[in-house]
Amino acid sequence: MPVHVVKIHVGKTRDFNPGSSRAIDLLQLSIAVICLSDGTFRAIHNRCPKGGAVVSGKIIDHSIICPNHNCRIDVRTGKLLPPHIGELEIFPVEIEDGLIYVTLE
């Protein structure tokens, strides 16, 4: 069975400030698109393994802190940092001419 890959435009880089994030609903999936303090973008599943959305969490370095459970998630790997255990799905992000694209498989 073939794997389908979908590249979806989710916004413009100019609409994000460093250290900000927003939720984008794609194909029945909520994704947190995050602009890190260095201006790079990451995309993760917008659902903490313990439940609840992470998009409104505080962004520190390369992580976001779940506002509901205070667990810290590395947005590069999707893994929760100790002492918490768990992982969120991450999605590839591409920037082309100031447009942000997230790839889903």
C-alpha positions as CSV (number, residue, x, y, z in Angstrom):
1,M,0.0,0.0,0.0
2,P,1.5,3.4,-1.0
3,V,2.3,6.0,1.6
4,H,0.7,9.4,0.8
5,V,2.7,12.5,1.8
6,V,0.9,15.8,2.0
7,K,2.7,19.2,2.2
8,I,0.4,21.8,3.6
9,H,0.8,25.6,3.8
10,V,0.1,26.6,7.4
11,G,1.1,30.3,7.5
12,K,3.6,33.0,6.9
13,T,6.8,33.4,8.8
14,R,6.0,37.1,9.3
15,D,2.9,36.2,11.2
16,F,4.9,34.6,14.0
17,N,7.1,36.3,16.6
18,P,10.1,34.4,18.0
19,G,8.9,32.4,21.1
20,S,5.3,32.1,19.8
21,S,3.1,29.2,18.7
22,R,-0.4,28.6,17.3
23,A,-2.6,25.6,16.7
24,I,-3.4,24.5,13.1
25,D,-6.0,21.9,12.5
26,L,-5.1,19.7,9.5
27,L,-6.9,16.6,8.4
28,Q,-8.5,16.0,11.8
29,L,-5.2,16.5,13.6
30,S,-4.3,19.5,15.7
31,I,-0.7,20.6,15.2
32,A,1.3,23.2,17.2
33,V,3.4,25.3,14.9
34,I,6.2,26.8,17.0
35,C,8.6,29.7,16.2
36,L,11.6,29.3,18.5
37,S,13.6,32.2,19.8
38,D,16.2,31.8,17.1
39,G,13.5,32.1,14.4
40,T,13.4,28.4,13.4
41,F,10.1,26.6,13.1
42,R,9.0,23.3,14.5
43,A,5.7,21.4,14.4
44,I,4.4,18.8,16.9
45,H,1.2,17.1,17.7
46,N,-0.8,19.6,19.8
47,R,-1.7,17.0,22.5
48,C,0.3,16.3,25.6
49,P,0.7,12.5,26.2
50,K,-1.0,13.2,29.6
51,G,-3.9,15.0,27.8
52,G,-4.7,18.6,26.8
53,A,-3.2,21.0,24.2
54,V,0.4,22.2,24.5
55,V,0.2,25.2,22.1
56,S,-0.3,27.8,24.8
57,G,2.7,26.5,26.8
58,K,5.8,28.6,27.5
59,I,8.6,28.1,25.0
60,I,12.1,27.9,26.5
61,D,15.1,27.1,24.2
62,H,14.0,24.1,22.1
63,S,11.1,23.0,24.3
64,I,7.6,23.9,25.2
65,I,6.1,23.4,28.7
66,C,2.6,21.8,28.8
67,P,0.4,24.4,30.5
68,N,-1.8,21.6,32.0
69,H,0.9,19.2,33.4
70,N,4.1,21.3,33.6
71,C,6.0,18.6,31.6
72,R,8.6,19.9,29.2
73,I,8.6,18.6,25.6
74,D,11.7,18.9,23.3
75,V,10.2,20.2,20.1
76,R,13.1,18.8,18.0
77,T,12.4,15.2,19.1
78,G,8.9,15.2,20.5
79,K,10.1,13.5,23.7
80,L,9.1,14.6,27.2
81,L,12.1,15.6,29.3
82,P,12.7,13.7,32.6
83,P,11.2,13.1,35.0
84,H,8.2,12.7,32.6
85,I,7.9,9.9,30.1
86,G,6.2,10.1,26.7
87,E,6.5,11.4,23.2
88,L,4.6,13.5,20.8
89,E,4.7,13.1,17.0
90,I,6.8,15.7,15.2
91,F,6.3,16.9,11.7
92,P,8.8,18.2,9.1
93,V,8.6,21.9,8.5
94,E,9.9,23.7,5.4
95,I,10.1,27.4,4.8
96,E,9.9,28.7,1.2
97,D,9.8,32.3,0.3
98,G,8.4,33.2,3.8
99,L,5.7,30.6,3.7
100,I,5.6,27.7,6.3
101,Y,4.8,24.2,5.1
102,V,4.2,21.1,7.3
103,T,4.5,17.7,5.8
104,L,2.1,14.9,6.9
105,E,2.5,11.2,6.0
